[in-house]
Each structure stands twice: as C-alpha cells, then as structure tokens.
C-alpha cells in the first residue's frame, strides 16, 4: 500500500467533509424541531424506487465493500453468491411475507410475532433484537471500520474501534447523526460512483475484460466451486445460505422496514424486485475491484487491504481523502444508528414495559444513555473477539458470525407463517434455547475449538443448516406434544390481496436474468 498516511490535500478534504456533515446536522436538528409534527404523518408513503434503494443501501455498506474486495482478491466472484442467490429470498419477502406484514398493519416485526404467539414471544424478540444489533450491526461494522483505520494509521484494533465509536458519539450528541441520515442517499451515490470509477480505472490498467480473464485463474469466474474448497464449497452455500437469507431479507427489522412503510402492497413488491436488480451490481462494484487488485498487486500480503490498496494506488491525491471521508462517515452512520436502535429497544421494550412502566422522561433518557455506553463497551469487546478469529478471510468472518445468529429467527418466522398449529411454547423455546444453542455452537466453532485447528467441523454454512434443521425438528415436536395450549394467534391479515400481473412480470424477468447469470458463470 502506498504509505500509511494521507497527503495534506486528503486531510483537508476529510476535514471539510465532516464540517459540512456537521453543518447539515445542526440545520437538520433545528429544521426537524420546527416541523416535528410532520415527521410521523408521512405514514405509508414510500414508492418502489425509494424502497429498492433503501433496502440495497442498508445491505451494502462500507463494511461489505471492504469484505467483498477481500473475497474477490482471494477467490474471485464466488462470494457473489451472497448477493445473487439473495433474489430467491427477496422474492419470498415480496410474495409471501409482505402481503401478511402489510395486511396485519404492523409497525415492527416483534409486534407481528407478538400477535401471532403472544406478549411473551414479543418480549423474547426484544432481547433477540438487542443481541442481533450488538453482533451484526455494531461489532461487525466496528471490525470493518477498525481494519480501515488500522490500514491508514497502523493503530491496534481496540484504538481503531474506539476512535470510530467516539466520532459516532460526538455526532450523535451534536445532532450530527441526523446529518448522516440526511446525507445517506448522497453517501450511497458517492460510494457507488467511487467503486464504479475504481472498477473502470482498474479494467483500463489491466487492459480490458479479456486481459482480466486471461490473467486470473479459471476458477475465479465460477459461482460454484468444488465441495473441497475451504472457503466457498457449493453444497454449504446451497443449503446454508437460505437460513441466513430468510433471516436477513424476510425477518430483520432494518431490512424489512422500507416494505412496512410502502404506499401499497404493489409498491412494496416492486420495491423488493428493484432491490433484486440492484443486487446484480454488487459483483461488478464490490467484488471485481478485489479481482483487479489480484492482477495489479499480486504481492499484496493481506487481502483485507485490497480495496484501500486500489484506492491509494489508482486515485489521485484528494480523491483518496474523499473516499476515506465517505467510508468513515457511512461507518459512523451505521454505528450511530445501531447504538440508537439498541438504546431504544432496551429502554422502551424492556426497561419501561417490564420493569418501570411509571418511569418519567428524565429517567428514560438517563437509562438510554447508560445503555448506549454499555453497548459501546460490549461492542468493542466483541470487535476484539472477532479480530481474534483465525483461518477465515474477512468476508467469511462476517458470514460465519451471521450464520450462527440466523437459525432460530428463520425457523420461528417460517413456522409462524406457514404452520397454523405452531404453539407459543415452540416459538419461545426456539428463540431462547435455540439462540443459546446456536450462538454456543458458534463460540465453539470460532474461538474455543477453532475450525482452523480442528478439522472435524463441517463448513460454517453447513453447520448453520444443521442448526436450523435441529431447531425446526424441536419446534415440530414441542408443538405436537403441547396439546393443552390455547392458540394465542390474534393475527388478522384481512383479505390477502392478489399479486398484480405487473409485479409477476417483473419478477419473472428478474428470475430469468438470474438463472442466465448462474448458467453463464458456471459454464467455464
């Protein structure tokens, strides 16, 4: 990498970028205060384009960008499965889950499950949500951001993660997080533009697509690799990704939120379809820069540095600063939003609802702040734990950690929607014991008996599939044995509307294109 430090012009641009963000934030907090009443009246107002961009933007943050380039450098486009195979589960969200969510008129998914199984399930889901926010949105984002800052300054991981948290806290206190929320679309466009420029400049340097194919191993262009491939064997991806896909695309509040805010079911379904089309771009925008880095900088020791190596070597001074500023601001936005969500869920759904219904505003604010600090400390400890995982590239560190969170939630939502007889006891058992079991196996796999040293472990995606099957079998058995329970189901979908012809046409087109892409990239 070309030096660990930015040039003076880069620093000026980083500084300017954050000053502008802060100014927008202060303006936004003043403007929002004077128009507070209009904030919630927007109601269900999102059209298909806003929904598509919003879901895609939530999914492809800077952490995925750094991780995808790392995977591209080591294995080629095979990690594109995590982007392209997703269309199956986005389709499931659009056709099966969205009509039920919108029909039930729920605001949150814990509320949906509370109506399906009762208040106790909703309470357990609040805790599950806290665990998910801590691991998937806070610790993994801090880890990716820490890698970025470590590359630039050479700081150890705990310092790098702490710096990001301090910036996020600083912005939150100054109302600057609203700035980042206001500028999120702008930042996404910048990130896409930067990655596109990186791909095009890299392709030009390599000598075009033909030269790129010639300079890389043939396996780099296959979406299915042999089963003995240590990183991306085809069977674990085929069986294991659906568990993560159902959890992430169909049941994760932050992913499904835009659909819940849709103007109509048709707009929600078209928005999900648009997300599927946008996911095709993940491979050229985020993975190909890593493949280009493999050709242009073959001596690079650490694949996790692939993205920044391309940026620092191919972009002029100033542009490097802009990339750094956008990446850092987007990371700060994710961290700030996650801390905010964590404190809201704990304070409102657990503290006030369970322990202190009579709590006054000052007490609620104080508890919220305490939880934010506690969440930040926990997130740093988790980040250090993730940093100690051995034997996996950055992309697979992400996927492995998530694959141990997914099985209980995927099982509960599938049973809750598809099998009317499923009882509350079965759902609660899956969300409590299932979560402890799943995360416990994950801790064994990643830290206690790490797979890098012990070869009796199956691939983590296959392990995720086995955990999912075990939880499903347990739910089935508990439901059959639980004859006494009166069904707590108060869900009313109304009359489920039929899916419009235009929606089916768009989905059939997308499915045809995706099958075509899979055939094209496996015919080598």
C-alpha positions as CSV (number, residue, x, y, z in Angstrom):
1,X,0.0,0.0,0.0
2,X,1.3,3.4,-0.9
3,X,2.2,4.7,2.5
4,X,0.0,4.5,5.6
5,X,-0.7,8.2,5.6
6,X,-2.9,10.5,3.6
7,X,-1.5,13.6,1.9
8,X,-2.3,17.1,3.2
9,X,-4.9,17.7,0.5
10,X,-6.6,14.4,1.5
11,X,-6.7,15.6,5.1
12,X,-8.2,18.9,4.1
13,X,-11.0,17.1,2.2
14,X,-11.7,14.7,5.1
15,X,-12.0,17.7,7.5
16,X,-14.2,19.7,5.1
17,X,-16.5,16.7,4.5
18,X,-17.1,16.3,8.3
19,X,-17.6,20.0,8.8
20,X,-20.3,20.0,6.0
21,X,-21.9,16.9,7.6
22,X,-22.0,18.6,10.9
23,X,-23.4,21.8,9.5
24,X,-26.2,19.8,7.8
25,X,-26.8,18.0,11.1
26,X,-27.2,21.2,13.1
27,X,-29.5,22.6,10.4
28,X,-31.5,19.3,10.3
29,X,-32.0,19.2,14.0
30,X,-33.2,22.8,14.0
31,X,-35.4,22.2,11.0
32,X,-36.8,19.0,12.4
33,X,-37.6,20.6,15.7
34,X,-39.8,23.2,14.0
35,X,-41.5,20.6,11.8
36,X,-41.7,17.7,14.3
37,X,-45.4,17.1,13.8
38,X,-45.0,16.4,10.1
39,X,-42.4,13.6,10.9
40,X,-44.8,10.8,11.7
41,X,-47.6,11.9,9.3
42,X,-45.6,10.7,6.3
43,X,-47.1,7.3,7.2
44,X,-47.0,4.7,4.5
45,X,-45.6,6.8,1.7
46,X,-42.6,5.0,0.1
47,X,-42.7,4.2,-3.6
48,X,-40.9,1.3,-5.2
49,X,-37.7,3.2,-6.1
50,X,-37.2,4.6,-2.5
51,X,-37.8,1.1,-1.1
52,X,-35.3,-0.5,-3.5
53,X,-32.6,2.0,-2.9
54,X,-33.2,2.0,0.9
55,X,-33.0,-1.8,1.2
56,X,-30.0,-2.0,-1.0
57,X,-28.3,0.9,0.8
58,X,-28.8,-0.8,4.2
59,X,-27.4,-4.0,2.8
60,X,-24.2,-2.8,1.0
61,X,-22.5,-0.5,3.5
62,X,-18.7,0.2,3.7
63,X,-18.1,-3.0,5.7
64,X,-19.5,-5.2,2.9
65,X,-17.4,-3.2,0.4
66,X,-14.1,-3.9,2.2
67,X,-15.0,-7.5,2.8
68,X,-16.2,-8.2,-0.8
69,X,-13.0,-6.8,-2.3
70,X,-11.1,-9.1,0.1
71,X,-13.1,-12.1,-1.1
72,X,-12.6,-11.1,-4.7
73,X,-8.9,-11.0,-4.2
74,X,-8.7,-14.5,-2.7
75,X,-11.4,-16.4,-4.6
76,X,-12.8,-14.4,-7.5
77,X,-16.6,-13.9,-7.9
78,X,-17.8,-16.9,-5.9
79,X,-18.7,-14.7,-3.0
80,X,-21.2,-13.1,-5.4
81,X,-23.5,-15.9,-4.4
82,X,-24.2,-13.9,-1.3
83,X,-25.5,-11.1,-3.5
84,X,-27.1,-13.1,-6.4
85,X,-28.6,-16.0,-4.5
86,X,-30.5,-13.4,-2.4
87,X,-33.1,-12.9,-5.2
88,X,-34.8,-16.1,-4.0
89,X,-35.4,-14.7,-0.5
90,X,-36.2,-11.2,-1.7
91,X,-38.9,-12.9,-3.9
92,X,-40.1,-14.8,-0.8
93,X,-40.3,-11.5,1.1
94,X,-42.3,-9.9,-1.7
95,X,-44.8,-12.7,-2.5
96,X,-45.2,-14.4,0.9
97,X,-44.2,-12.1,3.8
98,X,-45.0,-8.6,2.5
99,X,-48.8,-9.3,2.0
100,X,-49.0,-10.6,5.5
101,X,-47.0,-7.8,7.2
102,X,-48.9,-5.1,5.4
103,X,-52.3,-7.0,5.8
104,X,-51.7,-7.2,9.6
105,X,-50.8,-3.4,9.6
106,X,-47.8,-3.9,11.9
107,X,-45.1,-1.3,12.6
108,X,-42.4,-3.8,13.8
109,X,-41.7,-7.5,13.3
110,X,-41.7,-8.2,17.1
111,X,-45.2,-6.8,17.1
112,X,-46.1,-9.2,14.3
113,X,-44.8,-12.1,16.3
114,X,-46.4,-10.8,19.4
115,X,-49.8,-11.0,17.7
116,X,-49.0,-14.4,16.4
117,X,-47.7,-16.1,19.6
118,X,-48.5,-13.7,22.5
119,X,-46.7,-11.0,24.5
120,X,-44.0,-13.3,25.9
121,X,-42.7,-14.0,22.4
122,X,-42.6,-10.3,21.7
123,X,-40.5,-9.8,24.9
124,X,-38.1,-12.5,24.0
125,X,-37.8,-11.0,20.5
126,X,-36.8,-7.7,22.0
127,X,-33.8,-9.4,23.7
128,X,-33.0,-11.3,20.4
129,X,-33.1,-7.9,18.6
130,X,-30.5,-6.5,21.1
131,X,-28.2,-9.4,20.5
132,X,-28.5,-9.0,16.7
133,X,-27.9,-5.3,16.8
134,X,-24.8,-5.8,19.1
135,X,-23.3,-8.5,16.9
136,X,-24.3,-7.8,13.3
137,X,-24.7,-4.0,13.2
138,X,-22.2,-2.9,15.9
139,X,-19.4,-5.3,16.3
140,X,-19.0,-6.3,12.6
141,X,-19.2,-2.7,11.5
142,X,-16.7,-1.6,14.1
143,X,-14.5,-4.5,13.0
144,X,-14.5,-3.5,9.3
145,X,-14.0,0.2,10.2
146,X,-11.2,-0.8,12.6
147,X,-9.5,-2.6,9.7
148,X,-9.8,0.5,7.6
149,X,-8.3,2.8,10.3
150,X,-5.6,0.2,11.1
151,X,-4.6,0.2,7.5
152,X,-4.3,4.0,7.3
153,X,-2.6,4.7,10.7
154,X,-1.3,1.4,11.9
155,X,-3.3,1.6,15.2
156,X,-4.2,-1.6,17.1
157,X,-7.8,-2.8,16.7
158,X,-9.1,-1.5,20.1
159,X,-7.9,2.0,19.4
160,X,-9.3,2.0,15.8
161,X,-12.7,0.8,17.0
162,X,-12.7,3.3,19.9
163,X,-11.9,6.2,17.5
164,X,-14.9,5.2,15.4
165,X,-17.2,5.0,18.4
166,X,-16.0,8.4,19.7
167,X,-16.7,10.0,16.3
168,X,-20.2,8.4,16.2
169,X,-21.0,9.5,19.8
170,X,-19.7,13.0,19.0
171,X,-22.1,13.2,16.0
172,X,-25.0,11.8,18.0
173,X,-24.6,14.4,20.7
174,X,-24.3,17.3,18.3
175,X,-27.4,16.2,16.4
176,X,-25.0,15.3,13.6
177,X,-26.4,11.8,13.2
178,X,-29.4,13.4,11.6
179,X,-26.9,14.9,9.2
180,X,-25.6,11.4,8.3
181,X,-29.3,10.2,7.9
182,X,-30.0,13.2,5.6
183,X,-26.9,12.6,3.6
184,X,-27.2,8.7,3.5
185,X,-28.5,8.7,-0.1
186,X,-25.8,11.1,-1.1
187,X,-23.2,8.9,0.5
188,X,-24.5,5.8,-1.2
189,X,-24.3,7.5,-4.6
190,X,-20.7,8.6,-3.8
191,X,-19.8,5.1,-2.7
192,X,-21.3,3.6,-5.9
193,X,-19.6,6.3,-8.0
194,X,-16.2,5.6,-6.4
195,X,-16.5,1.8,-6.7
196,X,-17.6,2.2,-10.4
197,X,-14.6,4.5,-11.1
198,X,-12.3,2.0,-9.3
199,X,-13.6,-0.9,-11.5
200,X,-13.3,1.1,-14.7
201,X,-9.8,2.6,-14.0
202,X,-8.6,-0.9,-12.8
203,X,-10.0,-2.5,-16.0
204,X,-8.2,0.1,-18.1
205,X,-4.9,-0.6,-16.3
206,X,-5.3,-4.3,-16.7
207,X,-6.1,-3.9,-20.4
208,X,-9.8,-4.6,-20.5
209,X,-12.1,-7.6,-19.6
210,X,-10.3,-10.1,-21.9
211,X,-7.0,-9.4,-20.3
212,X,-8.6,-9.7,-16.9
213,X,-9.9,-13.2,-17.8
214,X,-6.6,-14.2,-19.2
215,X,-4.6,-13.0,-16.1
216,X,-6.8,-14.8,-13.5
217,X,-7.3,-18.5,-12.7
218,X,-10.4,-20.0,-14.4
219,X,-12.0,-20.8,-11.0
220,X,-12.2,-17.0,-10.3
221,X,-15.2,-16.9,-12.7
222,X,-17.2,-19.8,-11.3
223,X,-20.1,-19.3,-8.9
224,X,-20.0,-22.9,-7.7
225,X,-16.6,-24.2,-6.5
226,X,-15.9,-27.9,-5.7
227,X,-17.0,-29.2,-2.3
228,X,-13.4,-29.5,-1.1
229,X,-12.8,-25.7,-1.5
230,X,-12.1,-24.5,2.1
231,X,-13.7,-21.0,1.7
232,X,-16.7,-21.4,-0.6
233,X,-17.8,-25.0,-1.3
234,X,-21.0,-25.2,-3.3
235,X,-23.1,-27.5,-1.1
236,X,-22.8,-25.5,2.1
237,X,-23.7,-22.3,0.2
238,X,-26.7,-24.0,-1.5
239,X,-28.0,-25.4,1.9
240,X,-26.7,-22.8,4.4
241,X,-27.3,-19.5,2.7
242,X,-31.2,-19.9,2.7
243,X,-31.1,-19.9,6.5
244,X,-29.3,-16.6,6.5
245,X,-31.3,-15.4,3.5
246,X,-34.7,-15.9,5.2
247,X,-33.5,-14.3,8.5
248,X,-31.8,-11.3,6.8
249,X,-34.2,-10.5,4.0
250,X,-37.6,-11.6,5.5
251,X,-37.3,-11.1,9.3
252,X,-34.7,-8.4,10.1
253,X,-36.4,-5.2,11.1
254,X,-33.9,-2.9,9.5
255,X,-34.1,-4.7,6.1
256,X,-37.9,-5.1,6.1
257,X,-38.6,-1.5,7.4
258,X,-38.9,0.1,3.9
259,X,-41.5,-2.5,2.9
260,X,-43.6,-1.8,6.0
261,X,-43.6,1.8,5.0
262,X,-44.8,1.2,1.4
263,X,-47.6,3.2,-0.1
264,X,-49.3,-0.1,-1.1
265,X,-48.5,-3.8,-1.4
266,X,-47.8,-3.4,-5.1
267,X,-45.2,-0.7,-4.5
268,X,-43.6,-2.8,-1.7
269,X,-43.4,-5.8,-4.1
270,X,-42.0,-3.8,-6.9
271,X,-39.5,-2.2,-4.5
272,X,-38.3,-5.6,-3.4
273,X,-38.0,-6.6,-7.0
274,X,-35.9,-3.4,-7.7
275,X,-33.6,-4.4,-4.8
276,X,-33.1,-7.8,-6.6
277,X,-32.0,-5.9,-9.8
278,X,-29.7,-3.6,-7.7
279,X,-28.1,-6.7,-6.1
280,X,-26.7,-7.7,-9.5
281,X,-24.4,-4.6,-9.3
282,X,-22.7,-6.0,-6.1
283,X,-20.4,-8.2,-8.2
284,X,-19.0,-5.5,-10.6
285,X,-19.0,-2.7,-8.0
286,X,-17.6,-4.5,-4.9
287,X,-16.1,-7.9,-5.8
288,X,-14.4,-7.1,-9.2
289,X,-12.1,-4.4,-7.6
290,X,-10.7,-7.2,-5.5
291,X,-10.1,-9.4,-8.6
292,X,-8.4,-6.4,-10.3
293,X,-6.2,-5.9,-7.2
294,X,-5.2,-9.6,-7.5
295,X,-3.9,-8.9,-11.1
296,X,-2.4,-5.4,-10.4
297,X,-0.9,-6.0,-7.0
298,X,-0.3,-9.8,-6.8
299,X,2.3,-9.4,-4.0
300,X,-0.3,-7.9,-1.6
301,X,0.1,-9.9,1.7
302,X,-3.2,-9.1,3.3
303,X,-6.3,-9.5,1.1
304,X,-8.3,-7.3,3.6
305,X,-6.3,-4.3,2.3
306,X,-7.4,-5.0,-1.4
307,X,-9.9,-2.1,-1.5
308,X,-7.7,0.6,0.0
309,X,-4.7,-0.6,-2.0
310,X,-6.7,0.0,-5.1
311,X,-7.9,3.4,-3.9
312,X,-4.5,4.7,-2.7
313,X,-2.7,3.5,-5.9
314,X,-5.2,4.3,-8.6
315,X,-6.8,7.5,-7.4
316,X,-5.2,11.0,-7.4
317,X,-4.5,12.9,-4.2
318,X,-7.7,14.5,-2.9
319,X,-9.8,11.7,-4.3
320,X,-8.3,9.3,-1.7
321,X,-9.3,11.7,1.1
322,X,-12.9,11.8,-0.3
323,X,-13.1,8.0,-0.3
324,X,-11.8,7.9,3.3
325,X,-14.3,10.6,4.3
326,X,-17.3,8.9,2.7
327,X,-16.3,5.4,4.1
328,X,-15.8,6.8,7.6
329,X,-19.0,8.9,7.6
330,X,-21.0,5.9,6.3
331,X,-19.5,3.6,9.0
332,X,-20.2,6.3,11.7
333,X,-23.8,6.4,10.4
334,X,-24.3,2.7,10.8
335,X,-22.6,2.7,14.3
336,X,-24.7,5.7,15.4
337,X,-28.0,4.2,14.1
338,X,-27.2,0.8,15.8
339,X,-26.4,2.4,19.1
340,X,-29.6,4.4,18.9
341,X,-31.7,1.3,18.0
342,X,-30.0,-0.6,20.8
343,X,-30.9,2.0,23.4
344,X,-34.5,2.4,22.1
345,X,-35.3,-1.3,22.1
346,X,-33.8,-1.8,25.6
347,X,-35.3,1.3,27.2
348,X,-38.8,1.1,25.6
349,X,-39.4,-2.6,25.1
350,X,-37.6,-4.0,28.2
351,X,-37.0,-1.3,30.9
352,X,-40.2,0.7,30.6
353,X,-42.5,-2.2,29.5
354,X,-41.3,-4.8,32.0
355,X,-39.7,-3.0,35.0
356,X,-40.7,0.6,35.2
357,X,-44.0,1.4,33.4
358,X,-44.2,4.6,35.6
359,X,-40.7,5.9,34.6
360,X,-40.6,9.6,33.8
361,X,-38.9,11.2,30.8
362,X,-35.6,12.1,32.6
363,X,-35.2,8.6,33.9
364,X,-35.9,7.1,30.4
365,X,-33.3,9.4,28.9
366,X,-30.7,8.5,31.6
367,X,-31.3,4.8,31.1
368,X,-31.0,5.2,27.3
369,X,-27.6,7.0,27.7
370,X,-26.3,4.3,30.1
371,X,-27.3,1.6,27.7
372,X,-25.6,3.4,24.8
373,X,-22.3,3.5,26.8
374,X,-22.7,-0.2,27.9
375,X,-23.5,-1.2,24.3
376,X,-20.4,0.7,23.1
377,X,-18.1,-1.1,25.6
378,X,-19.7,-4.5,24.8
379,X,-19.3,-3.8,21.1
380,X,-15.6,-3.1,21.5
381,X,-15.0,-6.3,23.4
382,X,-16.9,-8.2,20.7
383,X,-14.9,-6.5,18.0
384,X,-11.7,-7.7,19.6
385,X,-13.1,-11.2,19.8
386,X,-14.0,-11.1,16.1
387,X,-10.4,-9.8,15.4
388,X,-9.0,-12.9,17.1
389,X,-10.8,-15.3,14.7
390,X,-8.2,-17.3,12.8
391,X,-8.3,-19.1,9.5
392,X,-11.1,-17.2,7.7
393,X,-10.9,-14.2,5.3
394,X,-12.7,-11.0,6.2
395,X,-15.8,-11.9,4.1
396,X,-16.1,-15.3,5.7
397,X,-15.6,-13.8,9.2
398,X,-18.7,-11.7,8.5
399,X,-20.8,-14.6,7.1
400,X,-19.7,-17.1,9.8
401,X,-20.7,-14.8,12.6
402,X,-24.1,-14.1,11.0
403,X,-24.7,-17.7,10.2
404,X,-24.9,-18.5,13.9
405,X,-27.5,-15.8,14.6
406,X,-29.8,-16.7,11.8
407,X,-31.2,-20.2,12.5
408,X,-33.7,-19.5,15.4
409,X,-35.3,-16.4,13.8
410,X,-35.6,-18.1,10.4
411,X,-37.2,-21.2,12.0
412,X,-39.7,-19.1,14.1
413,X,-40.9,-16.9,11.3
414,X,-41.3,-19.8,8.8
415,X,-43.2,-21.9,11.3
416,X,-45.3,-18.9,12.4
417,X,-46.4,-18.0,8.9
418,X,-46.6,-21.4,7.3
419,X,-48.0,-23.7,10.0
420,X,-51.0,-22.6,11.9
421,X,-50.7,-25.2,14.6
422,X,-47.3,-23.9,15.8
423,X,-47.6,-23.0,19.5
424,X,-46.2,-20.2,21.6
425,X,-44.2,-22.7,23.7
426,X,-42.5,-24.0,20.5
427,X,-41.7,-20.4,19.3
428,X,-40.4,-19.3,22.7
429,X,-38.3,-22.5,23.1
430,X,-36.7,-21.8,19.6
431,X,-36.0,-18.1,20.5
432,X,-34.4,-18.9,23.9
433,X,-32.8,-22.3,23.9
434,X,-32.4,-22.3,20.1
435,X,-30.5,-19.0,20.3
436,X,-28.3,-20.1,23.2
437,X,-27.6,-23.4,21.4
438,X,-26.9,-21.7,18.0
439,X,-24.6,-19.0,19.4
440,X,-23.0,-21.5,21.8
441,X,-22.0,-23.7,18.8
442,X,-20.7,-20.6,17.0
443,X,-18.5,-19.7,20.0
444,X,-17.1,-23.3,20.0
445,X,-16.5,-23.1,16.2
446,X,-14.9,-19.7,16.1
447,X,-13.0,-19.5,19.4
448,X,-13.0,-22.5,21.8
449,X,-12.2,-25.3,19.3
450,X,-11.5,-23.1,16.2
451,X,-12.1,-24.7,12.8
452,X,-8.6,-23.5,11.7
453,X,-7.1,-26.0,14.2
454,X,-9.7,-28.7,14.4
455,X,-10.7,-30.4,11.2
456,X,-13.8,-32.3,12.5
457,X,-16.0,-29.3,11.9
458,X,-18.2,-29.0,8.8
459,X,-18.2,-25.7,6.9
460,X,-19.9,-23.0,8.9
461,X,-22.7,-22.6,6.3
462,X,-23.5,-26.4,6.6
463,X,-23.3,-26.0,10.4
464,X,-25.9,-23.2,10.1
465,X,-28.2,-25.5,8.1
466,X,-27.8,-28.3,10.6
467,X,-28.7,-25.9,13.5
468,X,-31.7,-24.7,11.6
469,X,-32.9,-28.3,11.0
470,X,-32.4,-29.2,14.7
471,X,-34.4,-26.1,15.8
472,X,-37.2,-26.9,13.3
473,X,-37.4,-30.5,14.5
474,X,-37.6,-29.4,18.1
475,X,-40.4,-26.8,17.2
476,X,-42.3,-29.6,15.4
477,X,-42.0,-32.0,18.4
478,X,-42.9,-29.4,21.0
479,X,-46.0,-28.3,19.0
480,X,-47.2,-31.9,18.7
481,X,-46.7,-32.5,22.5
482,X,-48.2,-29.2,23.5
483,X,-51.9,-30.2,23.3
484,X,-53.1,-28.1,26.2
485,X,-52.2,-24.7,24.9
486,X,-55.0,-22.5,23.5
487,X,-53.8,-20.8,20.3
488,X,-52.7,-17.2,21.1
489,X,-52.9,-16.2,17.4
490,X,-54.6,-12.8,17.1
491,X,-53.1,-12.0,13.7
492,X,-55.6,-10.8,11.1
493,X,-54.2,-10.3,7.6
494,X,-57.6,-9.1,6.3
495,X,-58.3,-10.5,2.9
496,X,-54.9,-11.1,1.3
497,X,-54.9,-9.2,-1.9
498,X,-53.8,-10.9,-5.2
499,X,-50.4,-10.0,-6.5
500,X,-50.7,-7.7,-9.6
501,X,-49.8,-9.0,-13.0
502,X,-47.1,-6.3,-13.5
503,X,-45.4,-7.5,-10.3
504,X,-45.3,-11.1,-11.6
505,X,-43.9,-9.9,-14.9
506,X,-41.1,-8.0,-13.2
507,X,-40.3,-11.0,-11.0
508,X,-40.3,-13.5,-13.9
509,X,-37.9,-11.2,-15.8
510,X,-35.6,-11.0,-12.8
511,X,-35.7,-14.7,-12.2
512,X,-34.9,-15.4,-15.9
513,X,-31.9,-13.0,-15.8
514,X,-30.5,-14.5,-12.5
515,X,-30.8,-18.1,-13.9
516,X,-29.0,-16.8,-17.0
517,X,-26.2,-15.3,-14.9
518,X,-25.8,-18.5,-13.0
519,X,-25.5,-20.6,-16.2
520,X,-23.1,-18.1,-17.8
521,X,-20.7,-18.1,-14.8
522,X,-20.7,-21.8,-14.3
523,X,-20.1,-22.8,-17.9
524,X,-16.3,-22.4,-17.6
